[in-house]
């Protein structure tokens, strides 16, 4: 794993394709939001250096489930309140997962 600029925040996801055609998790669309409202993008390079991110980059067939980890390189000491999960290449449906 590479060295972070701040600290790594790892978010484990389990994604199920409930549709009737292949789908994909567009890693760059998944935003982590801190308590001040600032959003952070996942580290796209994690596909190369962190093997637990790779399953999220593959097609997911109808009815299939995949597990993987998003890697965020964020400033040290932040509190995160929400993960904004979006489907599709340009955003598609969006939902927020509140973090506790």
ABEGO torsion letter per residue (X at the ends): XBBBABBBBBBBBBBBBABABBBBBBAAABBBBBAAGBBBBBBAAAAAABAAAAAAABBBBBGBBBBBBBBBBBBBGBBBABBBBBBEAAGEBBBBBBBX
